[in-house]
C-alpha cells in the first residue's frame, strides 16, 4: 500500500489550531466583541471628557489608545492563544509529537510511526480528508487530525496518498 514520510513541526501544530479557530464562530464573535466593544467604551469616555471638560489632550490620548487597542487586540489574542496551545502539552508530549512521522495505508487501518511510538487507526474511526494549499488533514475526530505539511514530505506521493486515504474512509463509512 501507499506510504509517506514527513516531518511534523511546532509551526504545523500552530497552523492547525489557528485554522480551527478561524472556523469557530464563537471565537470569532469574541474577537469582534473585543475589537469593537472595548474601543467603543473608551471612545465614549473620550467624548465625555471632551464635552464636559473641554479637555482635548485627554480626549486625544483616549482616542489613540482606543484605536491602538482595536488594531492590536487581534494580534495580542493570537499570541495568547499560541501560548495556550503549547501549555496544553508537556515536554514529553512535545518530544513524542514533533519529528519524523511515517504513515502507511493498510486495508483495515492507517498505521502511523512517530517519535512517540506506533499506532493503528481503523478507517471506520476516521471522519474525512481535507486538502489545503500547504497541508493535508486526516480528521480522526471533530477537533483532532493528522496534520501533514506538504513542505516537509520526504518520501511518497502526498496527492496519491490523500486520495487513497479518502477512498478508504468512504469505503469504511
N, CA, C and O atoms as a DFTB+ gen file, in Angstrom:
692 C
 N C O
     1  1       0.839      -1.186       0.000
     2  2       0.000       0.000       0.000
     3  2       0.881       1.246       0.000
     4  3       2.109       1.157      -0.004
     5  1       0.241       2.386       0.005
     6  2       0.970       3.651      -0.050
     7  2       1.561       4.022       1.305
     8  3       1.006       3.700       2.356
     9  1       2.697       4.704       1.253
    10  2       3.372       5.137       2.472
    11  2       3.997       6.504       2.222
    12  3       4.496       6.779       1.131
    13  1       3.964       7.355       3.238
    14  2       4.649       8.642       3.147
    15  2       5.454       8.873       4.418
    16  3       5.172       8.305       5.473
    17  1       6.459       9.721       4.283
    18  2       7.286      10.135       5.413
    19  2       7.325      11.656       5.394
    20  3       7.533      12.270       4.347
    21  1       7.123      12.254       6.560
    22  2       7.131      13.717       6.651
    23  2       7.593      14.142       8.033
    24  3       7.670      13.335       8.959
    25  1       7.899      15.432       8.153
    26  2       8.293      15.981       9.445
    27  2       7.174      16.870       9.959
    28  3       6.662      17.729       9.242
    29  1       6.804      16.650      11.210
    30  2       5.783      17.477      11.867
    31  2       6.489      18.427      12.824
    32  3       7.249      17.994      13.690
    33  1       6.232      19.742      12.664
    34  2       6.926      20.775      13.446
    35  2       5.927      21.558      14.307
    36  3       4.712      21.421      14.165
    37  1       6.482      22.380      15.201
    38  2       5.639      23.219      16.061
    39  2       4.755      24.139      15.235
    40  3       3.576      24.312      15.543
    41  1       5.315      24.727      14.193
    42  2       4.549      25.670      13.365
    43  2       3.358      24.975      12.694
    44  3       2.348      25.623      12.416
    45  1       3.461      23.684      12.435
    46  2       2.350      22.947      11.840
    47  2       1.204      22.781      12.847
    48  3       0.031      22.875      12.487
    49  1       1.558      22.535      14.095
    50  2       0.551      22.439      15.158
    51  2      -0.150      23.780      15.344
    52  3      -1.371      23.836      15.487
    53  1       0.628      24.858      15.342
    54  2       0.051      26.205      15.482
    55  2      -0.895      26.484      14.320
    56  3      -2.005      26.978      14.523
    57  1      -0.461      26.172      13.110
    58  2      -1.286      26.428      11.931
    59  2      -2.614      25.684      12.017
    60  3      -3.663      26.266      11.738
    61  1      -2.588      24.410      12.396
    62  2      -3.813      23.623      12.501
    63  2      -4.777      24.236      13.517
    64  3      -5.970      24.372      13.248
    65  1      -4.252      24.600      14.679
    66  2      -5.115      25.172      15.719
    67  2      -5.663      26.540      15.310
    68  3      -6.811      26.861      15.618
    69  1      -4.858      27.343      14.621
    70  2      -5.347      28.645      14.147
    71  2      -6.433      28.461      13.092
    72  3      -7.401      29.221      13.068
    73  1      -6.288      27.477      12.232
    74  2      -7.322      27.190      11.227
    75  2      -8.625      26.781      11.907
    76  3      -9.705      27.208      11.499
    77  1      -8.520      25.956      12.939
    78  2      -9.721      25.559      13.698
    79  2     -10.403      26.768      14.303
    80  3     -11.629      26.877      14.265
    81  1      -9.610      27.687      14.868
    82  2     -10.184      28.870      15.498
    83  2     -10.825      29.811      14.482
    84  3     -11.823      30.463      14.789
    85  1     -10.269      29.886      13.291
    86  2     -10.862      30.722      12.245
    87  2     -12.252      30.229      11.876
    88  3     -13.107      31.013      11.463
    89  1     -12.473      28.937      12.023
    90  2     -13.768      28.337      11.678
    91  2     -14.720      28.268      12.861
    92  3     -15.864      27.838      12.711
    93  1     -14.266      28.682      14.024
    94  2     -15.079      28.626      15.237
    95  2     -15.868      29.930      15.370
    96  3     -15.286      30.964      15.699
    97  1     -17.181      29.905      15.120
    98  2     -17.963      31.152      15.163
    99  2     -17.969      31.815      16.542
   100  3     -18.008      33.041      16.640
   101  1     -17.930      31.017      17.595
   102  2     -17.928      31.585      18.949
   103  2     -16.649      32.384      19.214
   104  3     -16.704      33.473      19.786
   105  1     -15.508      31.848      18.804
   106  2     -14.236      32.543      18.995
   107  2     -14.173      33.799      18.131
   108  3     -13.673      34.834      18.571
   109  1     -14.671      33.711      16.922
   110  2     -14.677      34.884      16.046
   111  2     -15.568      35.988      16.614
   112  3     -15.265      37.173      16.477
   113  1     -16.657      35.593      17.244
   114  2     -17.555      36.555      17.888
   115  2     -16.837      37.261      19.042
   116  3     -16.974      38.472      19.211
   117  1     -16.075      36.506      19.834
   118  2     -15.327      37.094      20.950
   119  2     -14.263      38.068      20.454
   120  3     -14.054      39.125      21.049
   121  1     -13.595      37.708      19.367
   122  2     -12.571      38.596      18.807
   123  2     -13.203      39.897      18.319
   124  3     -12.673      40.980      18.570
   125  1     -14.340      39.789      17.620
   126  2     -15.033      41.001      17.149
   127  2     -15.494      41.866      18.319
   128  3     -15.352      43.088      18.287
   129  1     -16.044      41.233      19.347
   130  2     -16.500      41.988      20.512
   131  2     -15.332      42.705      21.179
   132  3     -15.450      43.874      21.547
   133  1     -14.214      42.017      21.335
   134  2     -13.042      42.610      21.966
   135  2     -12.504      43.760      21.118
   136  3     -12.013      44.757      21.646
   137  1     -12.601      43.611      19.825
   138  2     -12.054      44.614      18.918
   139  2     -12.964      45.840      18.808
   140  3     -12.484      46.932      18.504
   141  1     -14.262      45.678      19.047
   142  2     -15.210      46.789      18.886
   143  2     -15.706      47.339      20.216
   144  3     -15.761      48.555      20.395
   145  1     -16.068      46.466      21.150
   146  2     -16.700      46.915      22.388
   147  2     -15.763      47.753      23.267
   148  3     -16.121      48.856      23.681
   149  1     -14.572      47.234      23.549
   150  2     -13.634      47.962      24.422
   151  2     -13.249      49.329      23.827
   152  3     -13.289      50.325      24.550
   153  1     -12.882      49.414      22.553
   154  2     -12.589      50.742      21.995
   155  2     -13.818      51.660      21.974
   156  3     -13.694      52.876      22.116
   157  1     -14.995      51.069      21.796
   158  2     -16.227      51.874      21.823
   159  2     -16.437      52.514      23.181
   160  3     -16.807      53.685      23.270
   161  1     -16.205      51.757      24.232
   162  2     -16.330      52.295      25.596
   163  2     -15.290      53.400      25.812
   164  3     -15.596      54.451      26.376
   165  1     -14.063      53.147      25.358
   166  2     -13.017      54.166      25.508
   167  2     -13.364      55.439      24.747
   168  3     -13.130      56.544      25.237
   169  1     -13.922      55.284      23.550
   170  2     -14.308      56.460      22.764
   171  2     -15.432      57.230      23.468
   172  3     -15.457      58.460      23.422
   173  1     -16.348      56.529      24.111
   174  2     -17.423      57.193      24.856
   175  2     -16.835      57.988      26.025
   176  3     -17.274      59.103      26.306
   177  1     -15.846      57.412      26.698
   178  2     -15.184      58.130      27.797
   179  2     -14.463      59.360      27.252
   180  3     -14.511      60.429      27.861
   181  1     -13.796      59.214      26.107
   182  2     -13.119      60.354      25.479
   183  2     -14.101      61.442      25.104
   184  3     -13.817      62.625      25.292
   185  1     -15.249      61.062      24.577
   186  2     -16.289      62.045      24.226
   187  2     -16.802      62.756      25.475
   188  3     -17.052      63.961      25.456
   189  1     -16.956      62.001      26.557
   190  2     -17.378      62.598      27.834
   191  2     -16.371      63.662      28.280
   192  3     -16.759      64.764      28.666
   193  1     -15.083      63.329      28.226
   194  2     -14.054      64.296      28.604
   195  2     -14.096      65.531      27.726
   196  3     -13.910      66.646      28.212
   197  1     -14.333      65.346      26.464
   198  2     -14.342      66.490      25.546
   199  2     -15.567      67.372      25.796
   200  3     -15.450      68.597      25.835
   201  1     -16.739      66.758      25.965
   202  2     -17.977      67.526      26.127
   203  2     -18.027      68.229      27.478
   204  3     -18.371      69.409      27.539
   205  1     -17.693      67.533      28.558
   206  2     -17.864      68.109      29.886
   207  2     -16.655      68.892      30.390
   208  3     -16.824      69.836      31.162
   209  1     -15.469      68.537      29.985
   210  2     -14.278      69.213      30.494
   211  2     -13.517      69.998      29.424
   212  3     -12.544      70.680      29.744
   213  1     -13.934      69.915      28.184
   214  2     -13.238      70.537      27.056
   215  2     -11.735      70.219      27.118
   216  3     -10.888      71.070      26.851
   217  1     -11.443      68.983      27.475
   218  2     -10.056      68.542      27.615
   219  2      -9.669      67.768      26.353
   220  3      -9.843      66.552      26.276
   221  1      -9.151      68.487      25.383
   222  2      -8.805      67.877      24.099
   223  2      -7.598      66.934      24.218
   224  3      -7.524      65.936      23.500
   225  1      -6.669      67.235      25.101
   226  2      -5.473      66.400      25.258
   227  2      -5.847      65.001      25.753
   228  3      -5.416      64.002      25.177
   229  1      -6.642      64.929      26.811
   230  2      -7.072      63.637      27.343
   231  2      -7.925      62.892      26.320
   232  3      -7.792      61.679      26.157
   233  1      -8.796      63.617      25.639
   234  2      -9.631      63.009      24.600
   235  2      -8.765      62.408      23.498
   236  3      -9.046      61.306      23.028
   237  1      -7.721      63.111      23.081
   238  2      -6.822      62.618      22.037
   239  2      -6.089      61.360      22.514
   240  3      -5.969      60.397      21.756
   241  1      -5.600      61.353      23.757
   242  2      -4.917      60.180      24.289
   243  2      -5.853      58.971      24.339
   244  3      -5.472      57.867      23.952
   245  1      -7.065      59.187      24.812
   246  2      -8.027      58.090      24.907
   247  2      -8.382      57.570      23.514
   248  3      -8.503      56.360      23.322
   249  1      -8.549      58.463      22.548
   250  2      -8.872      58.068      21.174
   251  2      -7.735      57.261      20.561
   252  3      -7.975      56.241      19.915
   253  1      -6.507      57.708      20.758
   254  2      -5.348      56.976      20.237
   255  2      -5.254      55.606      20.892
   256  3      -4.982      54.614      20.216
   257  1      -5.476      55.541      22.199
   258  2      -5.451      54.261      22.910
   259  2      -6.547      53.327      22.389
   260  3      -6.312      52.132      22.211
   261  1      -7.741      53.870      22.146
   262  2      -8.849      53.053      21.627
   263  2      -8.521      52.497      20.241
   264  3      -8.780      51.326      19.962
   265  1      -7.959      53.328      19.382
   266  2      -7.595      52.874      18.036
   267  2      -6.475      51.835      18.091
   268  3      -6.495      50.846      17.358
   269  1      -5.503      52.072      18.966
   270  2      -4.408      51.109      19.121
   271  2      -4.950      49.768      19.613
   272  3      -4.544      48.713      19.125
   273  1      -5.856      49.810      20.568
   274  2      -6.472      48.582      21.085
   275  2      -7.210      47.849      19.960
   276  3      -7.100      46.630      19.833
   277  1      -7.946      48.582      19.164
   278  2      -8.722      47.984      18.086
   279  2      -7.826      47.256      17.086
   280  3      -8.177      46.180      16.602
   281  1      -6.673      47.843      16.780
   282  2      -5.772      47.221      15.825
   283  2      -4.897      46.132      16.454
   284  3      -4.607      45.126      15.808
   285  1      -4.482      46.321      17.693
   286  2      -3.530      45.397      18.318
   287  2      -4.188      44.186      18.973
   288  3      -3.557      43.135      19.085
   289  1      -5.430      44.308      19.406
   290  2      -6.051      43.217      20.168
   291  2      -6.099      41.879      19.424
   292  3      -5.873      40.853      20.065
   293  1      -6.376      41.820      18.122
   294  2      -6.354      40.504      17.470
   295  2      -4.971      39.847      17.516
   296  3      -4.875      38.629      17.670
   297  1      -3.906      40.635      17.386
   298  2      -2.552      40.086      17.424
   299  2      -2.193      39.622      18.836
   300  3      -1.551      38.588      19.016
   301  1      -2.611      40.393      19.822
   302  2      -2.349      40.021      21.211
   303  2      -3.104      38.731      21.550
   304  3      -2.557      37.839      22.198
   305  1      -4.358      38.640      21.109
   306  2      -5.142      37.429      21.360
   307  2      -4.525      36.224      20.655
   308  3      -4.520      35.121      21.201
   309  1      -4.005      36.430      19.444
   310  2      -3.377      35.344      18.694
   311  2      -2.134      34.836      19.426
   312  3      -1.920      33.628      19.523
   313  1      -1.315      35.757      19.941
   314  2      -0.122      35.350      20.693
   315  2      -0.512      34.588      21.949
   316  3       0.131      33.600      22.302
   317  1      -1.566      35.043      22.627
   318  2      -2.018      34.372      23.838
   319  2      -2.564      32.974      23.512
   320  3      -2.324      32.025      24.258
   321  1      -3.286      32.852      22.413
   322  2      -3.809      31.538      22.027
   323  2      -2.675      30.581      21.670
   324  3      -2.743      29.395      21.993
   325  1      -1.641      31.083      21.011
   326  2      -0.479      30.233      20.700
   327  2       0.171      29.725      21.977
   328  3       0.551      28.558      22.071
   329  1       0.295      30.610      22.956
   330  2       0.873      30.213      24.236
   331  2       0.002      29.127      24.873
   332  3       0.520      28.156      25.425
   333  1      -1.325      29.293      24.793
   334  2      -2.239      28.305      25.361
   335  2      -2.137      26.960      24.639
   336  3      -2.251      25.913      25.276
   337  1      -1.924      26.971      23.312
   338  2      -1.760      25.722      22.566
   339  2      -0.615      24.917      23.143
   340  3      -0.740      23.714      23.374
   341  1       0.516      25.596      23.378
   342  2       1.700      24.886      23.835
   343  2       1.646      24.550      25.315
   344  3       2.316      23.615      25.754
   345  1       0.867      25.287      26.094
   346  2       0.725      24.965      27.510
   347  2      -0.054      23.669      27.723
   348  3       0.039      23.059      28.788
   349  1      -0.823      23.243      26.715
   350  2      -1.609      22.006      26.824
   351  2      -0.717      20.762      26.830
   352  3      -1.129      19.700      27.297
   353  1       0.509      20.901      26.307
   354  2       1.386      19.749      26.147
   355  2       2.569      19.815      27.104
   356  3       3.145      20.879      27.327
   357  1       2.920      18.670      27.661
   358  2       4.129      18.582      28.479
   359  2       5.325      18.456      27.537
   360  3       5.159      18.236      26.337
   361  1       6.520      18.596      28.087
   362  2       7.727      18.471      27.263
   363  2       7.839      17.068      26.661
   364  3       8.274      16.910      25.520
   365  1       7.449      16.059      27.428
   366  2       7.494      14.680      26.919
   367  2       6.511      14.509      25.758
   368  3       6.829      13.847      24.770
   369  1       5.325      15.098      25.871
   370  2       4.343      15.016      24.795
   371  2       4.835      15.752      23.546
   372  3       4.605      15.299      22.425
   373  1       5.504      16.874      23.740
   374  2       6.052      17.615      22.599
   375  2       7.124      16.797      21.882
   376  3       7.165      16.764      20.652
   377  1       7.992      16.136      22.656
   378  2       9.024      15.290      22.047
   379  2       8.394      14.146      21.263
   380  3       8.896      13.763      20.206
   381  1       7.298      13.603      21.779
   382  2       6.619      12.495      21.111
   383  2       5.827      12.974      19.894
   384  3       5.547      12.188      18.989
   385  1       5.474      14.232      19.866
   386  2       4.624      14.781      18.811
   387  2       5.419      15.285      17.617
   388  3       5.038      15.040      16.473
   389  1       6.521      15.989      17.869
   390  2       7.275      16.626      16.793
   391  2       8.401      15.728      16.302
   392  3       9.058      15.041      17.085
   393  1       8.608      15.749      14.998
   394  2       9.678      14.955      14.404
   395  2       9.190      14.245      13.154
   396  3       8.182      14.619      12.556
   397  1       9.925      13.217      12.776
   398  2       9.621      12.454      11.565
   399  2       8.472      11.479      11.832
   400  3       8.489      10.737      12.814
   401  1       7.475      11.493      10.945
   402  2       6.322      10.598      11.020
   403  2       6.251       9.778       9.742
   404  3       6.593      10.267       8.666
   405  1       5.807       8.531       9.859
   406  2       5.564       7.668       8.715
   407  2       4.108       7.237       8.780
   408  3       3.625       6.799       9.824
   409  1       3.422       7.364       7.670
   410  2       2.041       6.886       7.572
   411  2       1.980       5.824       6.483
   412  3       2.578       5.972       5.417
   413  1       1.261       4.767       6.763
   414  2       1.119       3.678       5.813
   415  2      -0.352       3.286       5.725
   416  3      -1.011       3.065       6.741
   417  1      -0.853       3.203       4.499
   418  2      -2.245       2.795       4.289
   419  2      -2.294       1.275       4.217
   420  3      -1.683       0.656       3.346
   421  1      -3.029       0.696       5.144
   422  2      -3.249      -0.746       5.181
   423  2      -4.731      -0.987       4.883
   424  3      -5.530      -0.055       4.975
   425  1      -5.112      -2.207       4.532
   426  2      -6.517      -2.453       4.170
   427  2      -7.529      -2.120       5.280
   428  3      -8.633      -1.662       4.985
   429  1      -7.173      -2.342       6.526
   430  2      -8.127      -2.151       7.618
   431  2      -7.871      -0.901       8.462
   432  3      -8.747      -0.480       9.216
   433  1      -6.687      -0.307       8.344
   434  2      -6.333       0.804       9.224
   435  2      -5.238       1.667       8.609
   436  3      -4.604       1.294       7.622
   437  1      -5.037       2.827       9.219
   438  2      -3.920       3.706       8.886
   439  2      -2.875       3.505       9.968
   440  3      -3.136       3.731      11.149
   441  1      -1.706       3.083       9.561
   442  2      -0.633       2.842      10.521
   443  2       0.265       4.068      10.570
   444  3       0.653       4.612       9.537
   445  1       0.590       4.496      11.790
   446  2       1.454       5.661      11.975
   447  2       2.624       5.286      12.869
   448  3       2.452       4.673      13.922
   449  1       3.815       5.665      12.428
   450  2       5.006       5.554      13.272
   451  2       5.495       6.977      13.492
   452  3       5.736       7.723      12.542
   453  1       5.636       7.337      14.753
   454  2       6.022       8.696      15.122
   455  2       7.059       8.612      16.239
   456  3       7.301       7.533      16.779
   457  1       7.672       9.746      16.588
   458  2       8.624       9.716      17.706
   459  2       8.008       9.176      19.001
   460  3       8.720       8.658      19.862
   461  1       6.692       9.298      19.134
   462  2       6.008       8.820      20.335
   463  2       5.628       7.360      20.300
   464  3       5.125       6.833      21.292
   465  1       5.857       6.687      19.174
   466  2       5.522       5.272      19.074
   467  2       4.665       4.977      17.857
   468  3       4.484       5.820      16.979
   469  1       4.140       3.750      17.828
   470  2       3.327       3.298      16.702
   471  2       1.860       3.324      17.090
   472  3       1.503       3.143      18.254
   473  1       1.008       3.556      16.079
   474  2      -0.426       3.481      16.320
   475  2      -1.123       3.016      15.048
   476  3      -0.626       3.199      13.937
   477  1      -2.285       2.413      15.244
   478  2      -3.112       1.963      14.128
   479  2      -4.510       2.522      14.345
   480  3      -5.129       2.287      15.383
   481  1      -4.997       3.260      13.365
   482  2      -6.329       3.854      13.461
   483  2      -7.216       3.220      12.397
   484  3      -6.934       3.345      11.205
   485  1      -8.277       2.543      12.810
   486  2      -9.185       1.925      11.835
   487  2      -9.837       2.990      10.941
   488  3     -10.124       4.098      11.393
   489  1     -10.061       2.647       9.691
   490  2     -10.656       3.593       8.741
   491  2     -12.056       4.003       9.180
   492  3     -12.471       5.134       8.927
   493  1     -12.781       3.119       9.825
   494  2     -14.147       3.440      10.246
   495  2     -14.166       4.524      11.326
   496  3     -15.191       5.179      11.516
   497  1     -13.049       4.724      12.037
   498  2     -12.973       5.739      13.089
   499  2     -12.579       7.115      12.560
   500  3     -12.579       8.091      13.311
   501  1     -12.246       7.198      11.276
   502  2     -11.811       8.474      10.697
   503  2     -12.990       9.171      10.033
   504  3     -13.921       8.528       9.546
   505  1     -12.929      10.506      10.023
   506  2     -14.053      11.286       9.512
   507  2     -13.903      11.706       8.056
   508  3     -14.796      11.474       7.240
   509  1     -12.757      12.334       7.730
   510  2     -12.597      12.885       6.378
   511  2     -11.146      13.279       6.137
   512  3     -10.319      13.297       7.048
   513  1     -10.870      13.593       4.877
   514  2      -9.575      14.130       4.474
   515  2      -9.835      15.518       3.897
   516  3     -10.694      15.691       3.033
   517  1      -9.087      16.498       4.380
   518  2      -9.185      17.861       3.850
   519  2      -7.853      18.229       3.235
   520  3      -6.800      18.059       3.850
   521  1      -7.911      18.740       2.006
   522  2      -6.697      19.154       1.314
   523  2      -6.674      20.674       1.230
   524  3      -7.629      21.293       0.761
   525  1      -5.591      21.261       1.682
   526  2      -5.403      22.706       1.624
   527  2      -4.131      22.993       0.833
   528  3      -3.419      22.076       0.422
   529  1      -3.865      24.245       0.633
   530  2      -2.703      24.649      -0.159
   531  2      -1.403      24.070       0.399
   532  3      -0.609      23.495      -0.347
   533  1      -1.186      24.218       1.687
   534  2       0.073      23.810       2.296
   535  2      -0.031      22.570       3.184
   536  3       0.988      22.061       3.650
   537  1      -1.244      22.077       3.423
   538  2      -1.438      20.969       4.361
   539  2      -2.500      20.001       3.865
   540  3      -3.367      20.350       3.063
   541  1      -2.407      18.776       4.364
   542  2      -3.464      17.779       4.223
   543  2      -3.821      17.353       5.641
   544  3      -2.945      17.006       6.434
   545  1      -5.115      17.382       5.954
   546  2      -5.584      16.982       7.274
   547  2      -6.402      15.702       7.136
   548  3      -7.318      15.625       6.317
   549  1      -6.066      14.709       7.937
   550  2      -6.873      13.493       8.021
   551  2      -7.535      13.534       9.396
   552  3      -6.891      13.273      10.411
   553  1      -8.823      13.863       9.421
   554  2      -9.537      14.046      10.687
   555  2      -9.881      12.701      11.320
   556  3     -10.507      11.838      10.704
   557  1      -9.449      12.557      12.575
   558  2      -9.757      11.364      13.356
   559  2     -10.807      11.663      14.420
   560  3     -11.303      10.754      15.086
   561  1     -11.142      12.937      14.573
   562  2     -12.172      13.407      15.496
   563  2     -12.617      14.775      14.997
   564  3     -12.017      15.320      14.071
   565  1     -13.644      15.324      15.590
   566  2     -14.137      16.626      15.134
   567  2     -13.070      17.705      15.256
   568  3     -12.971      18.571      14.387
   569  1     -12.273      17.668      16.315
   570  2     -11.257      18.712      16.502
   571  2      -9.837      18.148      16.586
   572  3      -8.946      18.786      17.148
   573  1      -9.629      16.961      16.031
   574  2      -8.289      16.356      16.022
   575  2      -8.020      15.748      14.648
   576  3      -8.881      15.105      14.047
   577  1      -6.801      15.975      14.175
   578  2      -6.453      15.465      12.851
   579  2      -4.979      15.098      12.791
   580  3      -4.165      15.565      13.588
   581  1      -4.665      14.257      11.831
   582  2      -3.276      14.007      11.485
   583  2      -2.925      15.100      10.486
   584  3      -3.517      15.178       9.409
   585  1      -1.973      15.934      10.840
   586  2      -1.596      17.086      10.016
   587  2      -0.356      16.724       9.213
   588  3       0.679      16.361       9.771
   589  1      -0.477      16.827       7.894
   590  2       0.639      16.507       7.006
   591  2       1.015      17.773       6.239
   592  3       0.289      18.177       5.332
   593  1       2.143      18.408       6.590
   594  2       2.580      19.592       5.852
   595  2       3.213      19.192       4.517
   596  3       4.122      18.363       4.472
   597  1       2.727      19.786       3.448
   598  2       3.246      19.454       2.114
   599  2       4.746      19.739       2.010
   600  3       5.473      18.997       1.350
   601  1       5.208      20.804       2.655
   602  2       6.600      21.251       2.520
   603  2       7.603      20.262       3.110
   604  3       8.765      20.248       2.704
   605  1       7.170      19.435       4.064
   606  2       8.135      18.559       4.735
   607  2       8.009      17.088       4.340
   608  3       8.637      16.229       4.959
   609  1       7.211      16.789       3.321
   610  2       7.093      15.401       2.871
   611  2       8.432      14.975       2.270
   612  3       8.928      15.594       1.328
   613  1       9.004      13.916       2.826
   614  2      10.336      13.460       2.399
   615  2      10.256      12.287       1.433
   616  3      11.061      12.192       0.507
   617  1       9.298      11.398       1.639
   618  2       9.136      10.224       0.786
   619  2       7.663      10.028       0.490
   620  3       6.811      10.287       1.339
   621  1       7.369       9.577      -0.703
   622  2       6.000       9.246      -1.064
   623  2       5.307      10.369      -1.815
   624  3       5.774      11.507      -1.853
   625  1       4.178      10.008      -2.410
   626  2       3.361      10.945      -3.175
   627  2       2.160      11.344      -2.322
   628  3       1.229      10.559      -2.144
   629  1       2.186      12.562      -1.799
   630  2       1.137      13.012      -0.887
   631  2      -0.220      13.073      -1.574
   632  3      -1.238      12.728      -0.973
   633  1      -0.241      13.504      -2.808
   634  2      -1.507      13.613      -3.541
   635  2      -2.177      12.239      -3.677
   636  3      -3.368      12.092      -3.406
   637  1      -1.405      11.248      -4.095
   638  2      -1.941       9.887      -4.234
   639  2      -2.313       9.311      -2.870
   640  3      -3.315       8.610      -2.734
   641  1      -1.495       9.615      -1.860
   642  2      -1.766       9.125      -0.506
   643  2      -3.100       9.683       0.006
   644  3      -3.921       8.941       0.545
   645  1      -3.310      10.998      -0.167
   646  2      -4.545      11.635       0.312
   647  2      -5.757      11.068      -0.417
   648  3      -6.796      10.818       0.194
   649  1      -5.620      10.868      -1.712
   650  2      -6.735      10.319      -2.494
   651  2      -7.064       8.897      -2.047
   652  3      -8.236       8.543      -1.914
   653  1      -6.049       8.091      -1.816
   654  2      -6.255       6.709      -1.359
   655  2      -6.881       6.703       0.043
   656  3      -7.798       5.925       0.306
   657  1      -6.391       7.564       0.940
   658  2      -6.944       7.629       2.298
   659  2      -8.416       8.053       2.252
   660  3      -9.245       7.519       2.989
   661  1      -8.728       9.002       1.392
   662  2     -10.112       9.454       1.239
   663  2     -11.011       8.295       0.788
   664  3     -12.116       8.114       1.299
   665  1     -10.517       7.521      -0.172
   666  2     -11.280       6.355      -0.644
   667  2     -11.486       5.316       0.440
   668  3     -12.562       4.728       0.550
   669  1     -10.453       5.089       1.239
   670  2     -10.553       4.090       2.321
   671  2     -11.568       4.541       3.385
   672  3     -12.326       3.727       3.911
   673  1     -11.573       5.829       3.689
   674  2     -12.534       6.359       4.682
   675  2     -13.953       6.233       4.150
   676  3     -14.859       5.848       4.889
   677  1     -14.156       6.553       2.878
   678  2     -15.503       6.451       2.272
   679  2     -15.982       5.001       2.276
   680  3     -17.144       4.739       2.586
   681  1     -15.110       4.063       1.938
   682  2     -15.490       2.640       1.912
   683  2     -15.849       2.139       3.310
   684  3     -16.795       1.369       3.474
   685  1     -15.094       2.576       4.309
   686  2     -15.334       2.104       5.680
   687  2     -16.569       2.751       6.295
   688  3     -17.211       2.174       7.173
   689  1     -16.900       3.968       5.822
   690  2     -18.023       4.716       6.427
   691  2     -19.303       4.218       5.939
   692  3     -20.353       4.724       6.335
